[in-house]
Amino acid sequence: MKKANYSYIGISFIILLFGIWAVPKIVANLSEPDLAVIGEVPTFSFTNQNEKTITNQNYKGKVYVVEFFFTTCPSICPIMNENMVRIQDEFFGNPNLAIASFSIDPTHDTPSVLKEYAASYKITNPNWHLLTGDKDAIYELANKGFNLYVGENSEVEGGFEHSGFFALIDQEGNIRSRKDENGNPIIYYNGLEDSGVQMLKEDIKKLL
């Protein structure tokens, strides 16, 4: 009988140890959002609408959304920023949600111009920075850092080309994305469609 009791106690102790080791890992796996990691955001430093220098460090510990736009854009930018305001308002009062809007026409889009633009769109989130600076650096960030094409084209309305996609960044500075029905990352979120904006809201909540 004593041997049986010792065996029972030994087995129980092993089960207890396994539980102590396994439960935190199971909880961590359940809490980790199923979002693909696309890559890391390169280091950047630009000036915002309040003439303050903004770098990656200002976004550290925050979930944020990235877009490339310009204030005189006659086509997709107004739609993008109306939808970005919807995202701002969805997370009103949450200090851990931020937005980075990089101007691809920095010659025109000075801090004062960006400040007026922010007021016209009712941009109130203190962590929404409209950024301007060295044009080559902005274009490299877009085309190489995010693989989101931007360029000049005198033949198109407005003189610039860019996509209407938004990028989602996690607290560690990684570009994140949900997966499609086949398990492939969608990479970016369509900032022109309600469905894309809704998906982005859902995935921001997962990361937050």
C-alpha positions, -999 to 999 in steps of 0.1 A, spaced: 0 0 0 28 24 8 43 19 -26 10 27 -42 6 58 -22 41 70 -31 34 63 -68 1 83 -66 19 112 -49 47 111 -74 23 111 -104 3 140 -88 35 160 -83 45 155 -120 10 166 -131 12 196 -109 47 206 -123 34 202 -158 4 224 -151 26 251 -136 48 250 -168 21 245 -194 -8 268 -183 11 301 -188 21 289 -223 -14 279 -232 -28 313 -219 -1 331 -239 -10 312 -271 -47 320 -266 -40 357 -260 -16 362 -288 -35 375 -319 -33 353 -350 -17 381 -371 12 375 -394 45 395 -389 54 411 -422 85 429 -412 100 457 -390 94 494 -396 127 511 -404 140 539 -383 126 573 -392 126 609 -380 103 636 -394 85 667 -383 48 668 -373 21 694 -377 32 709 -344 68 713 -355 80 685 -332 104 659 -343 87 625 -343 106 592 -345 99 555 -340 104 560 -303 73 581 -301 53 551 -313 70 526 -290 45 507 -269 16 518 -291 -4 501 -318 -5 524 -348 -17 528 -384 5 542 -412 -6 559 -445 11 579 -472 -9 609 -485 -7 646 -495 -29 675 -486 -38 686 -521 -47 651 -533 -79 655 -553 -89 618 -554 -83 591 -528 -67 610 -499 -99 626 -487 -116 591 -485 -85 576 -468 -85 603 -441 -122 603 -435 -118 566 -429 -88 572 -407 -109 596 -386 -134 568 -382 -106 547 -367 -95 576 -345 -131 580 -332 -135 542 -326 -106 543 -302 -114 577 -287 -95 582 -254 -73 552 -258 -37 565 -254 -22 533 -269 -37 539 -304 -16 561 -327 -15 571 -364 13 582 -387 4 601 -419 34 607 -441 32 634 -467 46 625 -501 46 662 -511 67 676 -482 77 708 -502 41 720 -501 30 702 -469 48 722 -443 39 718 -406 16 748 -408 -2 734 -438 -5 700 -421 -19 717 -390 -46 734 -410 -54 700 -427 -56 683 -393 -81 709 -381 -102 705 -412 -105 668 -407 -111 671 -369 -80 652 -361 -80 652 -323 -59 622 -313 -26 636 -298 -8 606 -311 -19 612 -347 12 628 -363 10 643 -398 46 641 -409 68 660 -433 105 662 -440 132 651 -464 114 639 -496 140 612 -504 137 598 -469 99 596 -471 100 580 -505 125 554 -493 104 547 -462 73 541 -484 89 522 -513 115 501 -495 104 502 -458 67 495 -464 67 484 -500 39 508 -506 45 526 -539 47 564 -540 60 585 -568 57 617 -588 38 617 -621 29 649 -639 4 631 -660 -19 621 -632 -43 644 -614 -25 660 -584 10 651 -597 16 622 -573 8 585 -572 3 564 -541 -19 535 -529 -49 537 -507 -36 510 -483 -31 513 -445 -4 494 -426 -9 481 -391 20 483 -367 23 466 -333 38 478 -300 72 465 -310 73 482 -343 64 452 -365 41 454 -395 13 430 -388 -15 416 -409 -45 392 -407 -46 362 -429 -70 353 -457 -91 322 -459 -61 303 -473 -38 313 -445 -19 339 -465 -13 374 -450 -33 402 -467 -3 424 -457 -21 458 -460 -57 470 -453 -77 488 -479 -83 523 -466 -108 531 -493 -133 503 -485 -156 499 -455 -146 462 -453 -109 471 -451 -115 497 -424 -137 472 -404 -110 445 -406 -84 470 -394 -105 480 -364 -109 444 -354 -72 437 -357 -63 469 -338 -85 456 -309 -66 422 -310 -33 439 -306 -45 463 -280 
